[in-house]
Amino acid sequence: MEKEEAKKRIQELTKELEKANYEYYVLDNPTLSDAEFDRLMEELIHLEEEFPDYKFKNSPSQRVGGQVASSFKKIPHKRLMLSLGDIFNEDEIRHFDETVRATLGRQPDYMGEMKIDGLGMSLIYDHGELQYCVTRGDGQMGEDVTQNVITIRSIPLHVKETRPFEVRGEVYMPKASFDRLNAEREAKGEPLFANARNAAAGSIRQLDSSIAASRGLEAYWYYLVNAEELGIHEHSEALRFLDELGFRTNKERRILHNADELIAYTEEYAEKRPNLGYDIDGIVFKVDNIRDYAVLGYTAKTPKWAIAYKFPPSEVQTKLLDIFLTVGRTGRITPNAVLSPVRVQGSTVQRATLNNEDFIKEKGLMIGDIVSLRKAADVIPEVVRPIVERRTGEEKPFVMPTVCPDCGEPLTKVQGLHYCLNEKCPSRRIEGIIHYASRDAMDIDGMGPAIVEELFNEGFITDIPSLYHVMDHVEEIKALDGWSDKSMNALLDAIQASKSKSLERLLFGLGIKEIGLKTARTLCQHWKHIHDFFDLTIEDYMKVPDLGPVSSKSLFDFFHNEENIEMIHHLELEGVNLAYLGQDTVDVNSYFYQKTVVLTGTLEKYSREEMTEILIGIGAKVSGSVSKKTDVVIAGPGAGSKLEKAKALGVLVIDEEEALSHLNKIGS
């Protein structure tokens, strides 16, 4: 084939394949058979290989994946990619409407839209061509994931609009794709994804784009960022414009005229939610007139012209098949429910913790019961109650065992909780190693629960110090299913990196009863080396703020136990750092110095854990509850009972923006 003929044919094939993608994935009205589509794609790929100079940057052949990246490049957002504030009930919907009306001096129209439970994404176009795709990231900086996102065939690679524009939306995994993916992983013995959102996020962050292409991802686009620059002044008009350009927008949207209609819309879709082909966790309301956005304004991280209504936890019914026990690192015994698999708010649930024997008795649960199940805080599966009227008489009461399910030693009951006191119990040892390797402790990436259990059962690790001898078993471990040179080397690097962690991480990782990361850090600000702890008395520990008699005795007992001293000696021989590497001094002039701070709601710039570390690092005390001793509450969207209590007690409440302004003054 001559060059000019090949060039023309590549152009024809590109146009025909893009039209077929649009008809199939956006209009759901294909005019081309799968076999014909595949034949045309094969022809295009063949011509591009033979005439690479004529291959378009955004060729349809890119959608099959196959490119492998070493990492994702960071890209700053030209306009901040803001989050939305959350509301949770009818009163808050009316308050949002009242605030908007008071600011504008009139009743606006709103657009109601599905709040897709996926991964926020931004697409940048110029000269009629997709330039790149970037994740939300922290709102200011995202990651370039173009090679993975363009495998979603509904996304237009070329559009008729030649002016530059940015469109934002949500990449998600449809319920059918999620179920298929987990079925495939289960058949291969691979860990299942907890929910469709995690599966979508994990797929987009695959370095091999062929993996993303195989996952069946989809996307909806809901916001034209620079609409006014294109002469568009209503959000509803902007969505119609995106429809005309070939973008996939959600047709469940609706113009709403007042608070009553907003509330009715949420009620309607609370009922329709289970029958949608994708997961939603709420409804988004946006003022339709874009000119009003400047009048209504923004907070540091959220627009005041839009809000997200979050659905209350939904309850489903399933069967309680059995109750089994697990043993924690402290020896605590926890009953767990085995449930008939049931889908709850985006994920399939088969297990749920039952906390303790008294919890089971108080709920009146029996094995064989039909139970009501929900997700506490939209995350943790929780058995709410038995459906007593559905009992058949075949249900059996649960009897708490008197011996450990793993080692067979007698259990001891203390303050309503059962414990296995055998420190040699295999389950306790496994849980102790898992805790030591966890993110907040020594952060050994790749040494998660499944890997620890596998290596322990194979005899390659037996206790915490043995982690540093994994390199002695490299070839044996690689012979196990699922291991490769790459995964083995990554694990060895993480084990080596753990040796340089600061003492507070080690102290927390050792699993001393009553000692969390916050307390460990406080201790290390008093005593800088682990050897210092060997000579301390209970009275010495009691002098540390917030350290009571129980935790002080726990520390004393741990550091006067010969086996623990020997373990620390072995860690020292392996080259594990035993010294505190944090700051020795704090800025006593900082706003938060020695103040008791409570965090509540959703923080945007930092997670609660990150903000807690920052505040403690500058000398603040971070508490989990509000009291008269609280100096300041930092409240984000979704703040609930803690915020109400703070207001009732007259405690100072600030938002994250004000907190950050105080933090930014440190050292200045």
TIKEDREN-951808 format. One line per 8 residues: number of its first residue (from 1); their letters; for each residue x, y, z of C-alpha. Coordinates in pm, whole numbers, plus 32768, in hexadecimal, padded with zeros to 4 digits. Layout:
NUM) A) X:Y:Z ~ ...;
//
This chain:
1) MEKEEAKK) 8000:8000:8000 ~ 8080:815A:7FA5 ~ 80BC:8258:80BB ~ 7FA6:8346:8054 ~ 7EB2:8227:8033 ~ 7F18:81A6:818C ~ 7EF2:8301:8224 ~ 7D94:8324:8195;
9) RIQELTKE) 7D2F:81C8:820A ~ 7DB0:820B:836C ~ 7CDC:8348:8376 ~ 7BA8:8288:82FD ~ 7BDA:816E:83F8 ~ 7C12:8265:8516 ~ 7AD1:831C:84C5 ~ 7A06:81DC:84A0;
17) LEKANYEY) 7A89:8140:85E3 ~ 7A4E:827E:86AE ~ 78E9:828C:8627 ~ 78B6:811F:868B ~ 793D:8160:87EA ~ 784F:8287:8814 ~ 7721:81C2:879B ~ 7770:8095:8877;
25) YVLDNPTL) 77EF:8133:89BA ~ 7737:8282:89C4 ~ 75F5:8250:88FE ~ 75D5:80DE:8952 ~ 7566:80AF:87E8 ~ 7675:7FF8:8723 ~ 7664:7FEA:85A7 ~ 77A4:7F1D:857D;
33) SDAEFDRL) 77C2:7DB0:85E3 ~ 78D4:7D47:86D6 ~ 7979:7C76:85C8 ~ 797E:7D9A:84D3 ~ 7A06:7E85:85DF ~ 7B1F:7D92:8631 ~ 7B73:7D6A:84BE ~ 7B8D:7EE2:848C;
41) MEELIHLE) 7C60:7F07:85C7 ~ 7D51:7DF8:8552 ~ 7D71:7EA7:8402 ~ 7DBA:7FF3:84AC ~ 7EC3:7F5E:8593 ~ 7F6A:7EB2:8469 ~ 7F75:7FF6:839F ~ 7FFA:80BF:84C8;
49) EEFPDYKF) 8112:7FC3:84F8 ~ 816C:7FD4:8387 ~ 8146:814F:836B ~ 8191:81D8:84CB ~ 81B2:8340:844D ~ 803D:8347:8407 ~ 7FCD:82C4:8558 ~ 7EF9:83C5:860F;
57) KNSPSQRV) 7F61:842D:876F ~ 7E09:83C4:87EA ~ 7DD1:8299:8709 ~ 7CB2:81AB:875F ~ 7DBB:809A:8771 ~ 7E38:813C:88B5 ~ 7CFC:80C4:8962 ~ 7D6A:7F59:896D;
65) GGQVASSF) 7E80:7FB2:8A61 ~ 7FD7:7F12:8A6F ~ 80B0:803A:8ACB ~ 8176:800B:8C0B ~ 81DF:813E:8CD5 ~ 82E8:814B:8DE3 ~ 8224:824E:8EAA ~ 8119:835B:8E8A;
73) KKIPHKRL) 8183:84C1:8E43 ~ 80FC:85CF:8F2A ~ 802B:86DF:8E7F ~ 7FAA:881B:8F29 ~ 7E3C:8871:8EF5 ~ 7E11:89BF:8E43 ~ 7CD9:89F0:8F17 ~ 7CB4:8952:906E;
81) MLSLGDIF) 7BF5:880A:9064 ~ 7B14:884A:918D ~ 7A54:8753:9262 ~ 78E9:8785:92C7 ~ 7862:87C1:9422 ~ 7784:86AB:94AB ~ 7624:86B9:953A ~ 7564:8597:95CD;
89) NEDEIRHF) 73F5:85E7:960B ~ 72C5:86B0:95A3 ~ 730E:87D1:9691 ~ 7469:87FD:95FD ~ 73D9:87FC:949A ~ 72EC:8913:94FD ~ 7407:89D1:95A9 ~ 74DA:89BD:946B;
97) DETVRATL) 73B9:8A46:939D ~ 7372:8B5A:949C ~ 74E0:8BC5:949A ~ 74ED:8BD1:931E ~ 73A5:8C94:930A ~ 7416:8D8B:9414 ~ 755D:8DCD:935C ~ 74BF:8DF1:9202;
105) GRQPDYMG) 7381:8E9F:9276 ~ 72AB:8DB2:91A5 ~ 7254:8C43:9173 ~ 7347:8B9F:907F ~ 731A:8A68:8FAF ~ 73F3:893D:900B ~ 7473:8814:8F48 ~ 7450:86C8:8FFF;
113) EMKIDGLG) 754B:85BD:8F99 ~ 75C1:8465:9008 ~ 76F2:8467:90ED ~ 77B8:8350:9047 ~ 7894:828A:9137 ~ 79D2:8289:9067 ~ 7B17:833F:9024 ~ 7B15:84B3:8FD0;
121) MSLIYDHG) 7BB8:84FF:8E80 ~ 7C01:862A:8DA2 ~ 7C27:8627:8C26 ~ 7CDB:8740:8B6D ~ 7C8D:8786:89FD ~ 7D25:8877:8903 ~ 7D11:8896:8786 ~ 7BFF:878F:878B;
129) ELQYCVTR) 7CDD:8685:8827 ~ 7D03:85E9:8980 ~ 7E4C:8662:8A17 ~ 7E5C:85A5:8B61 ~ 7D92:850E:8C7F ~ 7DE8:8560:8DE7 ~ 7D6A:84E0:8F36 ~ 7CE1:85C7:9042;
137) GDGQMGED) 7E09:8586:912C ~ 7E03:8688:9242 ~ 7D39:877D:9171 ~ 7E6D:8845:9113 ~ 7F47:8735:907F ~ 7EDB:85F3:8FD3 ~ 7F7A:84D6:8F11 ~ 7F86:84A9:8D99;
145) VTQNVITI) 7ECB:8362:8D59 ~ 7E7C:83A1:8BEA ~ 7EEB:824C:8B69 ~ 7DFE:819E:8C58 ~ 7CD2:8287:8C39 ~ 7CCA:8280:8ABB ~ 7C8A:8109:8ACE ~ 7B27:8171:8B36;
153) RSIPLHVK) 7A88:816A:89DE ~ 796E:825F:8A24 ~ 7A67:837C:8A53 ~ 7A8B:844A:8911 ~ 7BF1:846B:8899 ~ 7B90:8572:8797 ~ 7A77:8675:87A8 ~ 79EF:877F:86BD;
161) ETRPFEVR) 7A33:8898:87BA ~ 7B90:8925:876D ~ 7BA1:8A21:888A ~ 7C51:89A9:89C9 ~ 7B6E:8920:8AD8 ~ 7B76:8843:8C0D ~ 7A6C:8746:8C6E ~ 7A59:8692:8DBB;
169) GEVYMPKA) 79A6:855A:8E24 ~ 79BC:8409:8ECA ~ 7A62:82C9:8E55 ~ 79AF:81A1:8EEE ~ 7984:802A:8ED3 ~ 7822:7FB8:8E7A ~ 7789:7EB4:8F61 ~ 7799:7DAB:8E50;
177) SFDRLNAE) 790C:7DEA:8E12 ~ 7953:7DE0:8F88 ~ 78A0:7C94:8FB5 ~ 7953:7BFF:8E86 ~ 7AA9:7C7B:8EFE ~ 7A7D:7BED:905D ~ 7A00:7AA1:8FD2 ~ 7B3C:7A8A:8EFE;
185) REAKGEPL) 7C1A:7AE3:9025 ~ 7B6D:79E6:9106 ~ 7BA2:78D6:9000 ~ 7D16:792A:8FFC ~ 7D2F:7933:9178 ~ 7D7B:7AAA:9174 ~ 7CFD:7BA1:927D ~ 7BA8:7C34:922B;
193) FANARNAA) 7B6B:7DA8:9207 ~ 7A9F:7E32:9329 ~ 79C7:7F10:924D ~ 79A6:7F99:90EE ~ 7A44:80E7:9146 ~ 7B85:8044:91C2 ~ 7B89:7F66:908F ~ 7B67:8094:8FA8;
201) AGSIRQLD) 7C78:8157:905D ~ 7D61:802A:9059 ~ 7D22:7FF4:8EE6 ~ 7D6F:815C:8E8A ~ 7EB8:814E:8F4B ~ 7F38:8018:8E99 ~ 8086:8059:8DEF ~ 8024:7F64:8CDB;
209) SSIAASRG) 7F05:8001:8C15 ~ 7E95:7EAE:8B8F ~ 7E23:7E58:8CF2 ~ 7D4F:7F94:8D01 ~ 7CC3:7F40:8BA9 ~ 7C51:7DE9:8C23 ~ 7B96:7E67:8D54 ~ 7A57:7EE9:8CAB;
217) LEAYWYYL) 7A6B:804D:8D31 ~ 7977:815F:8CD1 ~ 7954:82D5:8D0E ~ 784E:83E6:8D2F ~ 78A6:8555:8CF3 ~ 77F0:865D:8DBA ~ 78A8:87AB:8DB8 ~ 792A:888C:8CA3;
225) VNAEELGI) 7A2C:8958:8D60 ~ 7A50:8A83:8C77 ~ 78E9:8A8D:8BF9 ~ 78CE:8C09:8C05 ~ 7A04:8C2E:8B2B ~ 7944:8B66:8A27 ~ 7813:8C47:8A44 ~ 774A:8B55:8B1D;
233) HEHSEALR) 769A:8BE6:8C4F ~ 75CD:8AC6:8CDD ~ 7647:897A:8D62 ~ 7528:88C4:8CB3 ~ 7592:8965:8B6A ~ 76FA:88F8:8BA9 ~ 768A:878E:8BD3 ~ 75C7:879F:8A8C;
241) FLDELGFR) 7701:882C:89E8 ~ 77CA:8701:8A69 ~ 76BC:8619:89DF ~ 76E4:86B9:8888 ~ 785D:868B:8895 ~ 7832:8517:88D5 ~ 7871:8505:8A4C ~ 77B4:840D:8B22;
249) TNKERRIL) 76E2:84D2:8C1B ~ 75EE:8441:8D15 ~ 7487:8462:8C9E ~ 73F6:8432:8DFD ~ 7431:85A8:8E35 ~ 7311:869B:8E66 ~ 72CD:880F:8E8F ~ 7234:8853:8FE7;
257) HNADELIA) 718F:8995:9056 ~ 7183:8997:91D4 ~ 71DD:88DC:9312 ~ 70A6:8800:9301 ~ 710F:8784:91AA ~ 7273:8748:9223 ~ 71F0:866F:933F ~ 7101:85B1:925A;
265) YTEEYAEK) 7222:856C:9169 ~ 72F6:84D3:9280 ~ 71D2:83F8:92EE ~ 7193:8384:918B ~ 72FA:8317:9154 ~ 7320:827D:92AA ~ 7220:8181:9228 ~ 72B4:8167:90C8;
273) RPNLGYDI) 741B:814B:9145 ~ 742E:7FCC:9161 ~ 73B6:7FA3:8FF9 ~ 74B3:808B:8F57 ~ 75D0:7FE6:8E9C ~ 76D3:80A4:8F66 ~ 770C:8109:90CF ~ 769F:825E:914E;
281) DGIVFKVD) 76D0:82DA:92B0 ~ 75FA:840E:9298 ~ 756A:8527:91C4 ~ 7619:8666:9152 ~ 755B:87AF:9140 ~ 75EF:88CF:9075 ~ 7567:8A2B:903A ~ 751B:8A29:8EC5;
289) NIRDYAVL) 7574:8B92:8E71 ~ 76EF:8B9F:8E51 ~ 76F0:8D1C:8E79 ~ 767D:8CE3:8FE1 ~ 77BA:8C23:903A ~ 788B:8D5C:906A ~ 777D:8DF4:9149 ~ 775B:8CBD:9221;
297) GYTAKTPK) 78D4:8C8A:9237 ~ 79AE:8B79:92C9 ~ 7A47:8B00:940C ~ 7BB2:8A92:9404 ~ 7B56:893F:9374 ~ 79E4:893D:9319 ~ 78FE:8A0D:923B ~ 77D1:8AAC:92E4;
305) WAIAYKFP) 76FD:8A7E:91AB ~ 76F9:8902:91C1 ~ 76C7:87FD:92D0 ~ 76C9:8682:92ED ~ 75AA:85D7:93A1 ~ 7625:8489:9430 ~ 7531:836A:9451 ~ 74FE:82D9:95AF;
313) PSEVQTKL) 758A:817A:95DD ~ 74A6:8083:952E ~ 744A:7F3A:95D2 ~ 7431:7DEB:9524 ~ 73D0:7C94:95A4 ~ 74A3:7B59:9591 ~ 74D9:7A15:9651 ~ 75C8:79EA:9777;
321) LDIFLTVG) 7666:789D:9715 ~ 7760:7878:982F ~ 7834:792A:9933 ~ 79AD:78F4:9946 ~ 7ABD:7984:9A27 ~ 7BFA:7A43:99D0 ~ 7D22:7A85:9AB6 ~ 7DC0:7BE0:9ABA;
329) RTGRITPN) 7F2A:7C3A:9B0A ~ 7ED1:7C89:9C75 ~ 7E1C:7B3B:9C92 ~ 7CC2:7BD5:9C7D ~ 7BBF:7AE5:9BF2 ~ 7AC5:7B79:9AFD ~ 798D:7AC5:9A7E ~ 7948:7AFB:990A;
337) AVLSPVRV) 7812:7ABB:983A ~ 7818:79E0:9704 ~ 7704:7A65:9623 ~ 765E:79FD:94E1 ~ 7708:7AE6:93E3 ~ 763D:7C23:93B4 ~ 7682:7D6E:9307 ~ 7681:7E9B:93F2;
345) QGSTVQRA) 76CB:7FFA:9375 ~ 77B6:7F9B:925F ~ 7861:7E62:92E2 ~ 7814:7CF5:9324 ~ 7819:7CA3:9498 ~ 7853:7B44:9522 ~ 78EB:7B95:9678 ~ 78A1:7C87:9792;
353) TLNNEDFI) 7935:7CB1:98ED ~ 7850:7C66:9A14 ~ 793B:7D10:9B11 ~ 790F:7C2B:9C40 ~ 782D:7B2E:9CEC ~ 7759:7C3C:9D93 ~ 7717:7CE2:9C40 ~ 7686:7B9B:9BBD;
361) KEKGLMIG) 75AE:7B6F:9CF4 ~ 752F:7CD6:9CF2 ~ 74CE:7CBB:9B82 ~ 742D:7B67:9BC3 ~ 74E1:7ACE:9A98 ~ 74C5:795C:9A46 ~ 757E:7894:993F ~ 748F:7869:981B;
369) DIVSLRKA) 73DF:79B7:9856 ~ 737D:7A9B:9739 ~ 7429:7BE0:97A4 ~ 7420:7D4C:9740 ~ 7572:7DCA:96C6 ~ 75F7:7F26:967B ~ 7742:7FDA:965A ~ 779D:80B1:9785;
377) ADVIPEVV) 7829:81FD:9705 ~ 77F4:8172:95A4 ~ 7925:8092:95D6 ~ 7916:7F86:96E6 ~ 7815:7E6C:96C5 ~ 7738:7E65:97FB ~ 7630:7D68:9865 ~ 750F:7E3D:98E3;
385) RPIVERRT) 7413:7D3E:9966 ~ 7377:7BEB:9925 ~ 722E:7BDF:9869 ~ 717E:7B19:9979 ~ 7038:7AF1:98BA ~ 70F2:7A29:97AD ~ 7173:791E:989C ~ 7119:77B7:9843;
393) GEEKPFVM) 7178:770A:9987 ~ 72B6:7677:98F1 ~ 7392:7796:996F ~ 749D:7740:9A71 ~ 751E:7816:9B91 ~ 768F:7877:9B8B ~ 7760:77E7:9CA8 ~ 78A8:7897:9CEE;
401) PTVCPDCG) 79C8:7799:9CEB ~ 7A9A:7777:9E25 ~ 7BE5:7738:9D6F ~ 7CAA:77F2:9C65 ~ 7C45:777F:9B06 ~ 7DB2:777D:9A9B ~ 7E90:7702:9BB7 ~ 7D87:7659:9C91;
409) EPLTKVQG) 7DEB:7710:9DD0 ~ 7CD5:777C:9EC1 ~ 7C3D:78D5:9E84 ~ 7C2E:79E1:9F92 ~ 7B0F:7ADC:9FA6 ~ 7B6B:7C3E:A00F ~ 7A67:7D57:A019 ~ 7983:7CA6:9F22;
417) LHYCLNEK) 7A99:7C48:9E2D ~ 7B39:7AF4:9DFA ~ 7CB2:7ACE:9DD8 ~ 7DAB:79BE:9D84 ~ 7ECE:79FF:9E71 ~ 7FBB:790D:9DC4 ~ 80CB:79EC:9D31 ~ 8140:78CA:9C58;
425) CPSRRIEG) 7FE9:78AE:9BB1 ~ 8027:78A5:9A37 ~ 7F09:7997:99ED ~ 7F91:7A94:9AE7 ~ 80EC:7A7A:9A4E ~ 8064:7AA8:98ED ~ 7F94:7BD7:9955 ~ 80C2:7C69:9A08;
433) IIHYASRD) 8195:7C52:98CB ~ 807A:7CEA:97FB ~ 8064:7E0D:98EF ~ 81DE:7E42:98EC ~ 81DE:7E53:976E ~ 80A9:7F33:9755 ~ 80AF:808F:96BD ~ 80A4:8153:9805;
441) AMDIDGMG) 81B2:8075:989C ~ 82E1:8007:97CD ~ 8229:802C:9680 ~ 82AE:7EF3:95D2 ~ 81EF:7F12:948C ~ 8197:7DBD:9400 ~ 8192:7D13:9554 ~ 8018:7D18:957C;
449) PAIVEELF) 7F45:7C1D:9641 ~ 7F31:7B17:952C ~ 80A8:7B1F:94EA ~ 8100:7B10:965D ~ 801B:79E6:968F ~ 80AA:7935:955E ~ 8216:796B:95C2 ~ 81CB:790D:972D;
457) NEGFITDI) 811A:77CB:96CC ~ 8239:7772:95E2 ~ 832F:77A6:9700 ~ 83EE:78C6:965C ~ 8394:79B9:9774 ~ 834B:795F:98DE ~ 835A:7AAC:9998 ~ 83AA:7C1C:9961;
465) PSLYHVMD) 8529:7BFF:994B ~ 8507:7AE5:984A ~ 847A:7BE3:9753 ~ 85E0:7C56:9720 ~ 8645:7AF8:96B0 ~ 8549:7ADD:9594 ~ 866C:7B0F:94A3 ~ 86EE:79BA:9513;
473) HVEEIKAL) 85BC:7915:9476 ~ 859E:79D5:932D ~ 85A5:78AB:9241 ~ 84B7:77E0:931B ~ 83BC:7900:932F ~ 83CF:7941:91B7 ~ 8370:77D6:9182 ~ 821E:7820:9227;
481) DGWSDKSM) 80F3:7884:9150 ~ 80D8:79F5:90FC ~ 8241:7A59:913F ~ 832D:7AF2:9040 ~ 8483:7B98:903E ~ 83D5:7CEB:903D ~ 82F3:7CA7:916B ~ 840E:7C00:922A;
489) NALLDAIQ) 8500:7D21:91F0 ~ 83F5:7E20:9252 ~ 83B8:7D68:9399 ~ 852D:7D52:93E9 ~ 8552:7EC8:93A5 ~ 842F:7F15:948F ~ 84C2:7E39:95A1 ~ 8611:7EE8:957F;
497) ASKSKSLE) 856C:8041:9584 ~ 84B7:7FEB:96C9 ~ 8605:7FE1:977F ~ 8623:815B:9769 ~ 84CE:81B4:97FE ~ 84C4:8295:992F ~ 84A0:81FF:9A8C ~ 8331:825C:9ABA;
505) RLLFGLGI) 82D9:817D:998E ~ 839B:805C:9A28 ~ 8303:8095:9B7F ~ 81A5:808D:9AEB ~ 81FD:7F62:9A0F ~ 826A:7E8F:9B37 ~ 80FC:7E76:9B99 ~ 8114:7EE4:9D04;
513) KEIGLKTA) 7FB8:7EDF:9D9F ~ 7F14:8036:9DC1 ~ 8024:80E3:9CF3 ~ 7FB1:8182:9BAF ~ 8083:824B:9ABA ~ 8028:8396:9B60 ~ 8096:831C:9CB9 ~ 81CF:827F:9C23;
521) RTLCQHWK) 8231:83CE:9B8E ~ 81F7:847E:9CD9 ~ 82D2:8380:9D8C ~ 83E9:83AD:9C8E ~ 83E6:8523:9CC5 ~ 8442:84D5:9E2E ~ 8532:83B0:9DFA ~ 85F6:83AF:9CB6;
529) HIHDFFDL) 867C:824B:9CA8 ~ 85D5:80FD:9CEA ~ 86E7:80A1:9DE5 ~ 8669:81BF:9EC0 ~ 8524:8101:9EFB ~ 85D1:7FD8:9FA2 ~ 861B:809A:A0E2 ~ 84D1:8157:A10A;
537) TIEDYMKV) 83D8:811D:A222 ~ 825E:812D:A219 ~ 827C:827B:A2CE ~ 835E:8300:A1B9 ~ 8258:82AE:A0B2 ~ 8143:8347:A185 ~ 81EF:849A:A16A ~ 81A8:84A2:9FF3;
545) PDLGPVSS) 8066:8563:9F9F ~ 7F3B:8488:9F45 ~ 7FED:8349:9FB7 ~ 7F20:829A:A0C3 ~ 7F6B:8178:A1AF ~ 7EF6:8067:A0C0 ~ 7FCD:80D4:9F99 ~ 80F2:8123:A082;
553) KSLFDFFH) 80E9:7FC3:A113 ~ 80CB:7F32:9FB6 ~ 8209:7FE8:9F4D ~ 82C0:7F81:A089 ~ 825E:7E14:A05F ~ 82C3:7E11:9EEF ~ 841F:7E9F:9F29 ~ 8460:7DBB:A051;
561) NEENIEMI) 8406:7C80:9F92 ~ 853F:7BB7:9F36 ~ 84AD:7B3C:9DEB ~ 845A:7C9F:9D80 ~ 85B5:7D19:9DDE ~ 8649:7BFE:9D13 ~ 856B:7C57:9BE8 ~ 85DE:7DC2:9BF3;
569) HHLELEGV) 8748:7D4B:9C06 ~ 8712:7C79:9ACB ~ 8678:7DA4:9A17 ~ 87A8:7E73:9A78 ~ 888F:7D69:99E7 ~ 87C5:7D74:98A3 ~ 880C:7EE9:9885 ~ 86B2:7F6A:98E4;
577) NLAYLGQD) 86BF:80D1:995B ~ 8671:80F2:9ACF ~ 8685:826F:9AEE ~ 8583:8385:9AD0 ~ 85B6:8448:998E ~ 84A7:854D:99C3 ~ 84C6:86B9:9A27 ~ 854E:86F8:9B82;
585) TVDVNSYF) 84A8:884A:9B9C ~ 8361:88E6:9B30 ~ 82FF:8A4C:9AEA ~ 8272:8ABD:9C3A ~ 81E5:8BF3:9B90 ~ 810F:8B2C:9A9C ~ 7F94:8B55:9AB3 ~ 7F57:89E8:9B0B;
593) YQKTVVLT) 8075:89B8:9C05 ~ 7FF3:88FB:9D39 ~ 7E89:8925:9CC7 ~ 7D9A:87FE:9CCB ~ 7D11:87D4:9B6B ~ 7BF6:86F8:9AE7 ~ 7BCE:86A4:9975 ~ 7A76:865B:98E3;
601) GTLEKYSR) 79DA:8640:978B ~ 7A96:8614:9643 ~ 7BDE:86CF:9615 ~ 7C46:8719:94B0 ~ 7DB3:8781:94AC ~ 7E27:8676:95A1 ~ 7D8D:8538:9628 ~ 7D33:8535:979A;
609) EEMTEILI) 7E61:8456:97DD ~ 7F4B:8547:9729 ~ 7EBA:8676:97DB ~ 7ED9:85C2:9929 ~ 804C:8584:98EB ~ 8083:86F0:9887 ~ 7FD3:8775:99BC ~ 8086:8689:9AAB;
617) GIGAKVSG) 81CF:86E0:9A05 ~ 81A2:8850:9A5A ~ 8143:8810:9BC2 ~ 7FC9:87F2:9BB9 ~ 7EFC:86E6:9C69 ~ 7E05:8639:9B81 ~ 7CD6:859E:9C2B ~ 7BC8:84BB:9BA1;
625) SVSKKTDV) 7AAA:855B:9C64 ~ 7A2C:86B8:9CB8 ~ 7A23:8728:9E24 ~ 7A44:8866:9EF0 ~ 7BBE:8836:9EDA ~ 7BB6:884E:9D5C ~ 7C54:8991:9CDE ~ 7BF6:8980:9B6E;
633) VIAGPGAG) 7B34:88A1:9A7E ~ 7B9D:888D:9911 ~ 7A5F:8836:9853 ~ 7A3D:87CB:96EA ~ 790B:8776:9616 ~ 7834:8665:96AF ~ 788D:86BD:9816 ~ 7787:8630:98FF;
641) SKLEKAKA) 7760:85F7:9A75 ~ 78BB:867C:9AD1 ~ 786B:87C6:9A28 ~ 771B:87DD:9AD8 ~ 77BC:8796:9C29 ~ 78C9:889C:9BE7 ~ 77BE:89A1:9B9F ~ 76FC:8940:9CD8;
649) LGVLVIDE) 7837:8962:9DAF ~ 78A2:8AA6:9D09 ~ 79E6:8A0C:9C86 ~ 7A92:8ACA:9B6D ~ 7A48:8A2F:9A17 ~ 7B1C:8A79:98E2 ~ 7B22:89E1:9786 ~ 7C4B:8940:96DA;
657) EEALSHLN) 7C9D:8A7F:961B ~ 7CCB:8B44:975F ~ 7D92:8A26:97FC ~ 7E7E:8A23:96D3 ~ 7EAA:8B9C:96E6 ~ 7F23:8B72:984F ~ 8008:8A54:97EC ~ 809C:8B1E:96D0;
665) KIGS) 810C:8C28:97CA ~ 81EC:8B34:9885 ~ 8352:8BA6:987A ~ 82FB:8CE9:97C4;
//
